[in-house]
Amino acid sequence: MSEDLHRRLEAIVRRATPLMEVLHRLRDIDLPDWQVFSGAIYQRVFNDLTGRDPDHGIKDYDVAYFDPDTSYEAEDAVIRRVAAAFGPPLREMVEVRNQARVHLWFEGKFGEPYSPLTSSSEALTRFVSPLHAVAVRMEADDSLTVIAPFGLEDLFAMRLRRNPTRASANFERVAQGAKARWPELEILG
């Protein structure tokens, strides 16, 4: 991963006050193998690159963690614990999911098979596009760990392409939605 792009991403994340609040609180809660990923990260980069408000298009904060207990009750307890750590509007925006449970519901929701994961980071390798596959976690010393299995080049080039390791029928829908919000995106089918 390019050190320059890593530094740029970290600077963008650190300027995002609501995102930093989410990261600080999650660090204090200390869920197993946790990270914030998806739109809360990549959309802020788009906004920075295009001069938009940093929160443009941000609907939620997707929080992944990995706990081998795949029971609904265990995940629900974590969801309630995390929600209690936030006041409005973040309470309603922070969406926590145990990545060990994704295979139980993914096919029913998205119509595609999904084999069990072994970690939160592995989930990134299954995202529709490498551009989306970026996560951040705040460490005890306030440093940020960036997880980007495909690198950050597509993200900073605003280049949306298919995940080379996963065929997804949802690519066109995802691409159209992103292009509507950020017309500057280059879509590679």
C-alpha positions as CSV (number, residue, x, y, z in Angstrom):
1,M,0.0,0.0,0.0
2,S,1.4,3.4,-1.0
3,E,2.6,5.2,2.1
4,D,1.5,8.6,0.6
5,L,-2.0,7.4,0.0
6,H,-2.1,5.9,3.5
7,R,-1.1,9.3,5.0
8,R,-3.7,11.1,2.8
9,L,-6.4,8.7,4.0
10,E,-5.4,9.1,7.6
11,A,-5.6,12.9,7.3
12,I,-9.0,12.8,5.8
13,V,-10.3,10.4,8.5
14,R,-8.8,12.6,11.3
15,R,-10.6,15.7,9.9
16,A,-13.9,14.0,10.0
17,T,-15.2,14.8,13.5
18,P,-18.2,12.4,13.6
19,L,-16.1,9.6,12.3
20,M,-13.3,10.3,14.9
21,E,-16.0,10.2,17.6
22,V,-17.2,6.8,16.4
23,L,-13.6,5.5,16.3
24,H,-12.8,6.8,19.8
25,R,-15.9,5.2,21.3
26,L,-15.4,1.9,19.5
27,R,-11.8,1.8,20.7
28,D,-13.1,2.2,24.2
29,I,-15.7,-0.5,23.8
30,D,-13.0,-2.8,22.3
31,L,-15.1,-5.3,20.3
32,P,-13.1,-8.3,19.1
33,D,-11.5,-7.7,15.6
34,W,-13.4,-4.5,15.0
35,Q,-13.2,-1.9,12.2
36,V,-15.2,0.8,10.5
37,F,-15.6,0.2,6.8
38,S,-17.6,1.0,3.7
39,G,-19.1,4.4,3.0
40,A,-18.0,6.1,6.2
41,I,-14.5,5.7,4.9
42,Y,-14.5,5.8,1.1
43,Q,-17.2,8.4,0.7
44,R,-15.2,10.9,2.8
45,V,-12.3,10.4,0.4
46,F,-14.6,11.1,-2.6
47,N,-15.9,14.2,-0.8
48,D,-12.3,15.4,-0.1
49,L,-11.2,14.8,-3.7
50,T,-14.3,16.6,-5.1
51,G,-14.5,19.5,-2.7
52,R,-17.8,18.4,-1.2
53,D,-18.9,18.7,2.4
54,P,-17.1,15.9,4.3
55,D,-20.4,14.3,5.4
56,H,-22.0,14.4,1.9
57,G,-23.7,11.0,1.2
58,I,-22.8,9.5,4.6
59,K,-25.8,7.6,5.8
60,D,-24.3,5.3,8.4
61,Y,-21.1,4.0,10.0
62,D,-20.7,0.3,9.3
63,V,-18.9,-1.4,12.1
64,A,-17.6,-4.9,11.7
65,Y,-16.4,-7.2,14.5
66,F,-15.8,-10.9,14.6
67,D,-17.0,-13.1,17.4
68,P,-17.3,-16.9,16.8
69,D,-20.6,-16.8,18.8
70,T,-23.0,-16.6,15.8
71,S,-26.2,-16.5,17.9
72,Y,-28.6,-13.7,17.2
73,E,-28.7,-13.0,21.0
74,A,-25.0,-12.4,21.2
75,E,-25.0,-10.0,18.3
76,D,-28.1,-8.2,19.6
77,A,-26.3,-7.7,22.9
78,V,-23.4,-6.1,21.2
79,I,-25.6,-3.9,19.0
80,R,-27.4,-2.6,22.2
81,R,-24.1,-2.1,24.0
82,V,-22.7,0.0,21.1
83,A,-25.9,2.0,20.7
84,A,-25.8,2.9,24.4
85,A,-22.4,4.4,23.9
86,F,-23.7,7.0,21.5
87,G,-26.2,9.8,21.6
88,P,-28.3,11.0,18.6
89,P,-27.7,11.2,15.7
90,L,-24.8,8.8,15.9
91,R,-26.8,6.2,17.9
92,E,-29.1,5.7,14.9
93,M,-26.2,5.8,12.4
94,V,-23.8,3.3,13.9
95,E,-24.6,-0.1,12.4
96,V,-22.8,-3.0,14.1
97,R,-22.6,-6.5,12.5
98,N,-20.8,-9.7,13.6
99,Q,-18.9,-10.8,10.5
100,A,-19.0,-14.4,11.7
101,R,-22.8,-14.3,11.1
102,V,-22.9,-12.7,7.6
103,H,-23.1,-16.1,5.8
104,L,-26.4,-16.8,7.7
105,W,-28.3,-13.9,6.1
106,F,-26.3,-12.7,3.1
107,E,-27.8,-14.9,0.4
108,G,-31.4,-14.2,1.5
109,K,-30.8,-10.5,1.4
110,F,-28.6,-10.2,-1.7
111,G,-29.3,-13.3,-3.7
112,E,-25.7,-14.5,-3.7
113,P,-24.0,-17.3,-1.8
114,Y,-21.6,-16.3,0.9
115,S,-19.3,-18.7,2.6
116,P,-18.4,-18.2,6.3
117,L,-15.7,-15.6,7.1
118,T,-12.7,-16.1,9.4
119,S,-12.1,-12.4,10.3
120,S,-13.5,-8.9,9.8
121,S,-10.7,-8.1,7.4
122,E,-11.6,-11.1,5.2
123,A,-15.0,-9.4,4.6
124,L,-13.2,-6.6,2.7
125,T,-12.0,-9.1,0.1
126,R,-15.7,-9.8,-0.8
127,F,-16.9,-6.3,-1.3
128,V,-18.3,-5.5,-4.7
129,S,-15.4,-3.2,-5.7
130,P,-11.8,-2.8,-4.4
131,L,-12.6,0.9,-4.0
132,H,-15.1,0.0,-1.2
133,A,-12.7,-2.4,0.5
134,V,-11.1,0.0,3.0
135,A,-11.4,-0.1,6.8
136,V,-10.0,1.9,9.7
137,R,-9.5,1.0,13.4
138,M,-8.2,3.3,16.1
139,E,-5.6,1.7,18.3
140,A,-5.0,2.3,22.1
141,D,-2.2,4.9,21.2
142,D,-4.6,6.9,18.9
143,S,-2.8,5.6,15.8
144,L,-5.1,4.4,13.0
145,T,-4.8,1.0,11.4
146,V,-5.9,1.0,7.7
147,I,-6.9,-2.3,6.2
148,A,-7.1,-2.2,2.4
149,P,-6.5,-5.6,0.8
150,F,-6.6,-4.2,-2.7
151,G,-4.7,-1.1,-1.8
152,L,-5.9,2.5,-2.0
153,E,-5.1,3.4,-5.6
154,D,-8.6,2.8,-7.0
155,L,-10.1,4.8,-4.1
156,F,-7.9,7.9,-4.7
157,A,-8.3,7.6,-8.5
158,M,-12.1,7.4,-8.0
159,R,-12.1,4.3,-10.1
160,L,-14.9,1.9,-9.5
161,R,-14.3,-1.6,-10.9
162,R,-15.4,-5.1,-10.1
163,N,-13.8,-7.0,-7.4
164,P,-11.4,-9.4,-9.3
165,T,-12.0,-12.1,-6.7
166,R,-15.8,-12.0,-6.6
167,A,-18.4,-11.9,-9.3
168,S,-21.4,-9.9,-8.1
169,A,-24.7,-9.3,-9.8
170,N,-25.0,-6.2,-7.7
171,F,-22.1,-4.3,-9.3
172,E,-24.3,-2.3,-11.8
173,R,-26.7,-1.2,-9.1
174,V,-23.9,-0.2,-6.8
175,A,-22.1,1.6,-9.6
176,Q,-25.2,3.6,-10.7
177,G,-25.9,4.7,-7.1
178,A,-22.4,5.9,-6.6
179,K,-22.2,7.7,-10.0
180,A,-25.5,9.5,-9.1
181,R,-23.8,10.9,-6.0
182,W,-20.3,11.4,-7.3
183,P,-20.5,11.9,-11.1
184,E,-16.7,12.3,-11.2
185,L,-16.4,8.5,-10.6
186,E,-14.9,6.4,-13.4
187,I,-16.8,3.2,-13.8
188,L,-15.0,0.2,-15.2
189,G,-17.4,-2.6,-15.9
